[in-house]
């Protein structure tokens, strides 16, 4: 178990946190002293995840909400502030692939493409819009967008997801440019291929032994957040930090 407390005094808000990388991030940050708000749509799974973290002495709160629903964004931010205090670290991890098996663009329904944009792009925009201003007023804060290699490589059948992540990368760079000088840092992190349910849904035939453990990726992302070498506006690969590379 991680024992250092380098995130002590930090309030972290992690979306898509009931399982996979989101839960691993909440656990890693919480073990290192952060007070963590976990956001997810499914109340039962989220409540169970928070209960497990509390058994590990993590200060964690469940915030039920769908980041793809614009009506949920202000309640998510307000609950985080009320339960934990002002957010210092915002991690946009929630995302959707769309229907699986994945489809060619010609076979993708417009509504499914729209849903991918709502969750993967507009949700992070809206939540940052609510939280980043307060960060700027305090003169500090970090926003992390969890990206994907599908943002930079064109894979057949990954069109809606890839397009949303490519736009998310550019959104991250634009936030960084507009928040320059405020003390708010904005990063995009490519976590690589992980052994998660999302990956299994997308590529059920994948060899799980070849995939990264979300816990290892979470440690890498925590290291990136703590490393001043990761500059606002950067797009970085988690793998590069896992072995001390840049």
Backbone as numpy.savetxt, mean C-alpha at the origin, in Angstrom:
# Nx Ny Nz CAx CAy CAz Cx Cy Cz
11.45 -12.31 15.85 10.61 -11.10 15.85 11.48 -9.85 15.85
11.05 -8.83 15.10 11.76 -7.56 15.09 11.65 -6.90 16.46
12.79 -6.41 16.96 12.79 -5.80 18.29 13.06 -4.31 18.26
13.71 -3.79 17.22 14.01 -2.37 17.21 12.73 -1.56 17.10
12.78 -0.36 17.66 11.59 0.49 17.74 11.78 1.77 16.93
12.28 1.63 15.69 12.58 2.81 14.88 11.35 3.49 14.32
10.16 2.90 14.49 8.92 3.56 14.09 8.11 4.01 15.30
8.74 4.03 16.47 8.04 4.49 17.67 7.57 5.92 17.47
6.33 6.19 17.85 5.75 7.52 17.69 5.15 7.77 16.34
5.24 6.80 15.44 4.70 6.94 14.08 3.28 6.38 14.01
2.39 7.11 13.37 1.06 6.59 13.06 1.06 6.21 11.59
0.81 4.93 11.33 0.81 4.41 9.97 -0.59 3.97 9.59
-0.99 4.29 8.38 -2.28 3.86 7.83 -2.00 3.03 6.60
-2.44 1.75 6.62 -2.15 0.81 5.54 -3.46 0.33 4.95
-3.64 0.49 3.66 -4.87 0.01 3.02 -4.66 -1.41 2.48
-5.76 -2.12 2.29 -5.66 -3.50 1.85 -4.91 -4.34 2.86
-5.24 -4.16 4.15 -4.38 -4.67 5.22 -4.91 -5.91 5.93
-5.94 -6.54 5.42 -6.47 -7.72 6.12 -5.70 -8.99 5.78
-4.84 -8.95 4.75 -4.09 -10.13 4.34 -2.91 -9.70 3.49
-2.09 -10.67 3.10 -1.01 -10.45 2.15 -0.02 -9.40 2.59
0.45 -8.61 1.63 1.47 -7.60 1.92 0.96 -6.56 2.90
-0.31 -6.15 2.78 -0.84 -5.14 3.68 -0.76 -5.57 5.13
-1.15 -6.79 5.42 -1.08 -7.31 6.79 0.37 -7.45 7.23
1.23 -7.91 6.34 2.65 -8.03 6.67 3.26 -6.66 6.99
2.86 -5.63 6.25 3.35 -4.28 6.52 2.85 -3.78 7.88
1.57 -4.00 8.16 1.03 -3.59 9.45 1.77 -4.28 10.59
2.03 -5.58 10.43 2.76 -6.33 11.47 4.19 -5.79 11.64
4.89 -5.60 10.53 6.28 -5.13 10.60 6.37 -3.75 11.24
5.54 -2.84 10.80 5.57 -1.48 11.35 5.16 -1.48 12.81
4.13 -2.27 13.14 3.67 -2.33 14.52 4.69 -2.93 15.45
5.37 -3.96 15.01 6.42 -4.57 15.84 7.57 -3.59 16.09
7.72 -2.65 15.19 8.80 -1.67 15.31 8.32 -0.37 15.93
7.16 -0.42 16.56 6.73 0.69 17.39 5.64 1.59 16.85
5.25 1.40 15.59 4.21 2.26 15.02 2.84 1.88 15.58
1.97 2.87 15.65 0.54 2.63 15.88 -0.08 2.54 14.49
-0.80 1.44 14.23 -1.17 1.12 12.86 -2.68 1.05 12.69
-3.17 1.73 11.67 -4.55 1.60 11.25 -4.61 0.71 10.03
-5.39 -0.35 10.12 -5.54 -1.30 9.01 -6.87 -1.03 8.32
-6.83 -0.83 7.02 -8.03 -0.56 6.23 -8.30 -1.73 5.31
-9.55 -2.19 5.28 -9.97 -3.23 4.34 -11.48 -3.22 4.25
-12.00 -3.88 3.22 -13.44 -3.88 2.98 -14.18 -4.88 3.86
-13.58 -6.05 4.08 -14.28 -7.14 4.74 -14.07 -7.07 6.25
-15.14 -6.78 6.97 -15.04 -6.54 8.41 -14.54 -7.75 9.17
-15.04 -8.94 8.84 -14.66 -10.13 9.60 -13.17 -10.43 9.47
-12.68 -10.41 8.25 -11.26 -10.69 8.03 -10.38 -9.62 8.66
-10.81 -8.37 8.58 -10.04 -7.27 9.15 -10.01 -7.36 10.68
-11.15 -7.64 11.29 -11.21 -7.77 12.74 -10.30 -8.90 13.23
-10.30 -10.01 12.51 -9.45 -11.14 12.87 -7.98 -10.78 12.75
-7.62 -10.04 11.69 -6.24 -9.64 11.50 -5.77 -8.72 12.63
-6.60 -7.77 12.99 -6.25 -6.85 14.08 -6.12 -7.59 15.40
-7.00 -8.55 15.64 -6.92 -9.34 16.88 -5.59 -10.08 16.96
-5.13 -10.64 15.84 -3.85 -11.35 15.83 -2.70 -10.38 16.13
-2.75 -9.21 15.56 -1.68 -8.23 15.81 -1.67 -7.79 17.26
-2.83 -7.60 17.83 -2.88 -7.19 19.23 -2.33 -8.26 20.14
-2.50 -9.53 19.78 -1.90 -10.62 20.55 -0.38 -10.55 20.51
0.16 -9.89 19.49 1.60 -9.71 19.35 2.06 -8.36 19.92
1.17 -7.72 20.69 1.45 -6.43 21.33 1.61 -5.28 20.34
1.00 -5.42 19.18 0.97 -4.32 18.21 -0.23 -3.44 18.52
-0.03 -2.13 18.50 -1.14 -1.19 18.65 -1.79 -1.05 17.29
-2.97 -1.66 17.14 -3.62 -1.73 15.83 -5.10 -1.44 15.96
-5.64 -0.78 14.94 -7.06 -0.48 14.89 -7.61 -0.88 13.53
-8.82 -1.43 13.54 -9.51 -1.82 12.30 -10.35 -0.67 11.78
-10.19 -0.36 10.51 -10.97 0.68 9.86 -11.60 0.07 8.61
-12.87 -0.23 8.69 -13.55 -0.89 7.58 -13.93 0.14 6.53
-13.50 -0.09 5.31 -13.84 0.85 4.24 -13.29 0.38 2.92
-13.95 0.78 1.85 -13.56 0.44 0.48 -12.93 1.68 -0.14
-11.62 1.64 -0.37 -10.94 2.81 -0.92 -11.43 3.14 -2.32
-12.06 2.19 -2.99 -12.60 2.46 -4.30 -13.92 3.20 -4.30
-14.46 3.45 -3.11 -15.72 4.16 -2.95 -15.42 5.56 -2.42
-15.69 6.59 -3.21 -15.33 7.95 -2.80 -16.02 8.36 -1.50
-17.18 7.77 -1.20 -17.89 8.11 0.03 -17.19 7.56 1.26
-16.30 6.60 1.09 -15.63 5.97 2.23 -14.35 6.68 2.62
-13.82 7.53 1.76 -12.48 8.08 1.98 -12.41 8.99 3.20
-13.32 9.94 3.32 -13.29 10.82 4.49 -13.52 10.06 5.79
-14.49 9.13 5.85 -14.63 8.33 7.06 -13.37 7.55 7.43
-12.67 7.01 6.43 -11.42 6.29 6.72 -10.41 7.23 7.37
-10.21 8.39 6.77 -9.23 9.34 7.31 -9.64 9.84 8.69
-10.92 10.12 8.89 -11.38 10.64 10.17 -11.25 9.58 11.27
-11.57 8.33 10.96 -11.41 7.26 11.95 -9.95 7.07 12.32
-9.06 7.12 11.34 -7.64 6.97 11.63 -7.16 8.05 12.58
-7.54 9.29 12.31 -7.13 10.40 13.18 -7.71 10.26 14.57
-8.99 9.86 14.66 -9.64 9.75 15.96 -9.07 8.61 16.78
-8.76 7.50 16.14 -8.30 6.32 16.87 -6.81 6.34 17.18
-6.03 6.97 16.29 -4.58 6.85 16.40 -3.84 8.17 16.45
-4.44 9.22 15.90 -3.76 10.51 15.81 -3.41 10.83 14.37
-2.76 11.96 14.12 -2.41 12.36 12.76 -1.53 11.31 12.07
-1.83 11.04 10.81 -1.11 10.01 10.07 0.24 10.54 9.61
1.30 9.79 9.94 2.66 10.12 9.52 3.10 9.33 8.30
2.56 8.11 8.15 2.96 7.21 7.07 1.69 6.61 6.46
1.46 6.92 5.20 0.29 6.43 4.47 0.76 5.47 3.39
0.32 4.22 3.46 0.73 3.23 2.47 -0.48 2.77 1.68
-0.48 3.09 0.40 -1.55 2.70 -0.51 -1.24 1.31 -1.05
-1.77 0.31 -0.41 -1.51 -1.07 -0.80 -2.72 -1.73 -1.45
-3.92 -1.29 -1.11 -5.13 -1.92 -1.65 -5.15 -1.84 -3.17
-5.48 -2.96 -3.81 -5.62 -2.95 -5.26 -6.46 -4.13 -5.70
-6.91 -4.07 -6.94 -7.72 -5.15 -7.51 -7.19 -5.50 -8.89
-7.23 -6.79 -9.20 -6.84 -7.26 -10.52 -7.96 -7.09 -11.53
-9.19 -7.06 -11.04 -10.35 -7.22 -11.90 -10.73 -8.68 -11.94
-11.66 -9.06 -12.80 -12.11 -10.46 -12.86 -10.97 -11.41 -13.19
-10.99 -12.56 -12.57 -10.05 -13.63 -12.90 -10.83 -14.85 -13.35
-10.27 -15.65 -14.28 -9.00 -15.46 -14.96 -8.91 -14.10 -15.67
-7.70 -13.58 -15.73 -7.49 -12.28 -16.35 -7.88 -12.32 -17.83
-8.33 -11.17 -18.31 -8.90 -11.12 -19.66 -8.09 -10.19 -20.57
-8.15 -10.49 -21.88 -7.62 -9.56 -22.86 -8.42 -8.26 -22.80
-7.80 -7.17 -23.21 -8.51 -5.89 -23.20 -9.78 -5.95 -24.04
-9.73 -6.66 -25.15 -10.91 -6.76 -26.01 -12.08 -7.43 -25.29
-11.77 -8.23 -24.28 -12.81 -8.94 -23.54 -13.10 -8.32 -22.17
-12.46 -7.20 -21.88 -12.63 -6.55 -20.58 -13.83 -5.62 -20.60
-14.72 -5.81 -19.66 -15.89 -4.93 -19.55 -15.44 -3.54 -19.09
-16.07 -2.53 -19.63 -15.73 -1.16 -19.24 -15.88 -0.95 -17.73
-16.90 -1.58 -17.16 -17.15 -1.42 -15.72 -16.02 -2.05 -14.90
-15.43 -3.14 -15.38 -14.32 -3.78 -14.67 -13.06 -2.92 -14.77
-12.85 -2.31 -15.94 -11.70 -1.39 -16.09 -11.88 -0.19 -15.15
-13.09 0.31 -15.12 -13.38 1.45 -14.26 -13.15 1.11 -12.79
-13.56 -0.09 -12.38 -13.36 -0.49 -10.99 -11.87 -0.57 -10.65
-11.05 -1.07 -11.57 -9.61 -1.10 -11.34 -9.06 0.30 -11.12
-9.51 1.25 -11.90 -9.06 2.63 -11.74 -9.56 3.22 -10.42
-10.79 2.90 -10.05 -11.35 3.43 -8.80 -10.52 2.98 -7.59
-10.18 1.69 -7.55 -9.45 1.15 -6.40 -7.97 1.46 -6.46
-7.35 1.25 -7.61 -5.90 1.31 -7.72 -5.34 2.71 -7.93
-6.17 3.62 -8.42 -5.69 4.97 -8.74 -6.47 6.07 -8.04
-7.79 6.11 -8.23 -8.58 7.18 -7.64 -8.65 7.07 -6.12
-8.70 5.83 -5.61 -8.69 5.66 -4.16 -7.45 6.27 -3.51
-6.24 5.91 -3.98 -5.04 6.56 -3.44 -5.04 8.08 -3.62
-5.50 8.55 -4.78 -5.55 10.00 -4.97 -6.44 10.66 -3.93
-7.63 10.13 -3.74 -8.58 10.74 -2.82 -8.07 10.70 -1.38
-7.52 9.56 -0.97 -7.06 9.45 0.41 -5.85 10.34 0.66
-4.93 10.40 -0.30 -3.80 11.33 -0.16 -4.28 12.77 -0.11
-5.28 13.09 -0.92 -5.81 14.45 -0.96 -6.33 14.87 0.42
-6.92 13.92 1.15 -7.44 14.21 2.47 -6.32 14.33 3.51
-5.28 13.50 3.38 -4.27 13.38 4.43 -3.01 14.21 4.16
-2.62 14.39 2.91 -1.35 15.04 2.60 -1.29 16.50 3.06
-2.42 17.19 3.02 -2.42 18.59 3.45 -2.03 18.73 4.91
-2.57 17.85 5.76 -2.22 17.89 7.18 -0.75 17.54 7.39
-0.25 16.60 6.60 1.18 16.27 6.66 2.02 17.51 6.33
1.63 18.20 5.27 2.39 19.39 4.85 2.36 20.47 5.92
1.23 20.64 6.58 1.14 21.64 7.65 2.05 21.30 8.81
2.21 19.99 9.09 3.11 19.56 10.16 4.56 19.52 9.71
4.78 19.61 8.40 6.13 19.62 7.86 6.80 18.26 7.80
6.01 17.19 7.81 6.59 15.85 7.74 5.52 14.84 7.33
5.99 13.72 6.79 5.09 12.65 6.41 5.64 11.90 5.21
5.21 10.66 5.05 5.62 9.83 3.92 4.39 9.14 3.35
4.28 9.17 2.03 3.22 8.47 1.32 3.88 7.44 0.41
3.45 6.20 0.52 4.01 5.12 -0.29 2.91 4.54 -1.17
3.17 4.49 -2.47 2.27 3.84 -3.42 2.86 2.48 -3.77
2.15 1.40 -3.50 2.62 0.07 -3.88 2.32 -0.14 -5.35
3.37 -0.26 -6.14 3.27 -0.36 -7.59 3.38 -1.81 -8.03
3.84 -2.02 -9.23 3.95 -3.37 -9.80 4.85 -3.29 -11.03
5.46 -4.44 -11.39 6.20 -4.46 -12.64 5.26 -4.32 -13.83
3.96 -4.61 -13.61 2.98 -4.42 -14.67 2.77 -2.95 -15.01
3.31 -2.06 -14.18 3.24 -0.63 -14.48 4.23 -0.22 -15.56
5.27 -1.03 -15.74 6.32 -0.67 -16.71 6.47 -1.70 -17.83
5.90 -2.89 -17.64 5.93 -3.94 -18.66 4.50 -4.23 -19.11
4.32 -4.40 -20.42 2.99 -4.68 -20.96 2.78 -6.19 -21.07
1.98 -6.71 -20.15 1.69 -8.14 -20.14 0.28 -8.38 -20.70
0.14 -9.30 -21.64 -1.21 -9.62 -22.10 -2.09 -10.06 -20.94
-3.31 -9.59 -20.95 -4.36 -9.89 -19.96 -4.21 -9.09 -18.66
-3.18 -8.29 -18.55 -3.00 -7.47 -17.34 -3.33 -6.01 -17.63
-4.09 -5.74 -18.70 -4.26 -4.37 -19.18 -4.85 -3.41 -18.17
-5.97 -3.75 -17.56 -6.61 -2.83 -16.63 -5.73 -2.60 -15.40
-5.20 -3.67 -14.85 -4.32 -3.56 -13.68 -3.06 -2.77 -14.03
-2.41 -3.14 -15.14 -1.17 -2.47 -15.53 -1.37 -0.99 -15.80
-2.44 -0.65 -16.50 -2.71 0.76 -16.79 -2.94 1.55 -15.51
-3.65 0.95 -14.57 -3.92 1.66 -13.31 -2.64 1.86 -12.51
-1.75 0.86 -12.54 -0.50 0.99 -11.79 0.48 1.95 -12.47
0.47 1.99 -13.80 1.30 2.96 -14.51 0.86 4.38 -14.16
-0.45 4.59 -14.14 -0.97 5.90 -13.76 -0.64 6.21 -12.30
-0.68 5.19 -11.44 -0.33 5.39 -10.03 1.11 5.84 -9.88
2.01 5.26 -10.66 3.41 5.69 -10.63 3.53 7.17 -10.97
2.82 7.58 -12.01 2.92 8.99 -12.41 2.24 9.90 -11.38
1.15 9.42 -10.80 0.52 10.18 -9.72 1.50 10.38 -8.58
2.26 9.36 -8.25 3.25 9.46 -7.19 4.29 10.52 -7.50
4.79 10.53 -8.73 5.79 11.53 -9.12 5.20 12.94 -9.09
3.96 13.07 -9.50 3.33 14.39 -9.51 3.11 14.91 -8.10
2.62 14.03 -7.20 2.50 14.44 -5.79 3.85 14.90 -5.27
4.91 14.15 -5.59 6.24 14.51 -5.10 6.66 15.89 -5.60
6.39 16.17 -6.87 6.76 17.47 -7.43 5.97 18.59 -6.78
4.69 18.36 -6.55 3.85 19.42 -5.98 4.07 19.62 -4.49
4.54 18.58 -3.80 4.78 18.68 -2.35 6.24 18.96 -2.01
7.05 19.20 -3.03 8.46 19.49 -2.78 8.60 20.70 -1.84
9.45 20.54 -0.85 9.70 21.63 0.09 8.77 21.65 1.29
7.78 20.74 1.33 6.83 20.72 2.44 7.25 19.78 3.56
8.24 18.92 3.29 8.61 17.90 4.26 7.88 16.59 4.05
7.00 16.54 3.03 6.27 15.31 2.73 6.98 14.59 1.58
7.32 13.34 1.82 8.01 12.52 0.82 7.02 11.53 0.21
7.10 11.33 -1.10 6.19 10.44 -1.81 7.02 9.45 -2.62
6.74 8.15 -2.42 7.51 7.10 -3.07 6.58 6.11 -3.75
7.06 5.49 -4.82 6.40 4.34 -5.42 7.33 3.15 -5.24
6.79 2.04 -4.75 7.60 0.85 -4.48 7.04 -0.34 -5.24
7.89 -0.97 -6.04 7.53 -2.21 -6.72 7.91 -3.36 -5.80
6.92 -4.10 -5.27 7.23 -5.15 -4.30 7.76 -6.43 -4.92
7.65 -6.58 -6.24 8.03 -7.83 -6.88 6.92 -8.87 -6.75
7.20 -10.05 -7.25 6.21 -11.13 -7.22 6.21 -11.80 -5.85
5.05 -11.86 -5.22 4.94 -12.36 -3.85 3.98 -13.54 -3.77
4.18 -14.33 -2.74 3.29 -15.47 -2.47 2.05 -14.96 -1.74
1.11 -14.43 -2.51 -0.13 -13.88 -1.96 -1.33 -14.47 -2.68
-2.49 -14.27 -2.10 -3.71 -14.74 -2.75 -3.94 -14.03 -4.08
-3.59 -12.75 -4.15 -3.76 -12.02 -5.41 -2.92 -12.66 -6.51
-1.67 -12.99 -6.19 -0.82 -13.62 -7.20 -1.37 -14.97 -7.60
-1.87 -15.74 -6.62 -2.45 -17.04 -6.92 -3.68 -16.90 -7.80
-4.48 -15.88 -7.57 -5.65 -15.64 -8.40 -5.25 -15.31 -9.84
-4.16 -14.55 -9.98 -3.72 -14.12 -11.31 -2.99 -15.22 -12.06
-2.10 -15.94 -11.34 -1.26 -16.97 -11.98 -1.32 -18.22 -11.10
-2.40 -18.97 -11.16 -2.56 -20.12 -10.27 -1.51 -21.21 -10.47
-0.89 -21.24 -11.64 0.09 -22.29 -11.92 1.50 -21.91 -11.46
1.69 -20.74 -10.88 3.02 -20.27 -10.48 3.62 -21.16 -9.39
4.93 -21.30 -9.43 5.66 -22.04 -8.41 5.80 -21.14 -7.17
5.09 -21.48 -6.11 5.11 -20.63 -4.92 6.51 -20.50 -4.32
7.34 -21.52 -4.51 8.69 -21.47 -3.96 9.54 -20.37 -4.59
9.13 -19.94 -5.78 9.89 -18.89 -6.48 9.44 -17.49 -6.10
8.40 -17.38 -5.28 7.82 -16.09 -4.96 8.32 -15.58 -3.61
8.38 -14.26 -3.48 8.87 -13.66 -2.24 7.84 -13.79 -1.13
8.32 -13.94 0.09 7.47 -13.93 1.27 7.05 -12.49 1.55
5.75 -12.21 1.69 5.33 -10.83 1.98 6.01 -10.24 3.21
6.35 -11.07 4.20 7.03 -10.55 5.39 8.39 -9.98 5.04
9.11 -10.64 4.11 10.41 -10.12 3.68 10.25 -8.82 2.91
9.23 -8.76 2.08 8.97 -7.54 1.31 8.58 -6.40 2.25
7.80 -6.70 3.27 7.41 -5.68 4.25 8.64 -5.11 4.95
9.59 -5.96 5.30 10.82 -5.47 5.93 11.59 -4.57 4.98
11.60 -4.93 3.70 12.29 -4.10 2.71 11.62 -2.74 2.58
10.29 -2.73 2.56 9.58 -1.46 2.42 9.80 -0.59 3.66
9.82 -1.20 4.84 10.12 -0.44 6.06 11.52 0.17 5.96
12.46 -0.59 5.42 13.82 -0.07 5.26 13.86 1.10 4.27
13.09 0.99 3.20 13.02 2.07 2.21 12.48 3.34 2.87
11.41 3.20 3.64 10.82 4.36 4.31 11.82 5.03 5.23
12.66 4.24 5.88 13.63 4.77 6.84 14.89 5.31 6.18
15.11 4.99 4.93 16.37 5.32 4.25 16.28 6.66 3.54
17.09 7.65 3.94 17.05 8.96 3.26 17.51 8.88 1.81
18.15 7.77 1.41 18.56 7.61 0.02 17.36 7.45 -0.90
16.23 7.05 -0.35 14.99 6.98 -1.13 14.37 8.36 -1.16
14.53 9.05 -2.26 14.13 10.44 -2.36 12.70 10.57 -2.87
12.06 11.63 -2.47 10.69 11.87 -2.92 10.64 11.89 -4.44
9.68 11.16 -4.97 9.53 11.04 -6.41 10.15 9.79 -6.99
10.96 9.06 -6.17 11.61 7.86 -6.66 10.61 6.71 -6.85
10.92 5.86 -7.81 10.26 4.57 -7.95 11.32 3.52 -7.67
11.14 2.75 -6.62 12.18 1.82 -6.19 11.63 0.39 -6.15
12.54 -0.57 -6.24 12.18 -1.98 -6.15 12.51 -2.49 -4.76
11.58 -3.15 -4.13 11.80 -3.68 -2.79 12.98 -4.64 -2.77
13.13 -5.40 -3.84 14.22 -6.37 -3.92 15.58 -5.72 -3.74
15.72 -4.48 -4.22 17.00 -3.79 -4.13 17.40 -3.48 -2.70
16.42 -3.35 -1.81 16.70 -3.07 -0.40 16.84 -4.35 0.42
16.32 -5.47 -0.08 16.33 -6.70 0.71 17.73 -7.22 0.95
18.65 -6.94 0.03 20.02 -7.38 0.20 20.98 -6.21 0.29
20.45 -5.05 0.67 21.29 -3.88 0.85 21.74 -3.23 -0.43
21.06 -3.56 -1.57 21.43 -2.96 -2.85 20.54 -1.76 -3.11
20.95 -0.92 -4.08 20.15 0.25 -4.46 19.83 0.18 -5.96
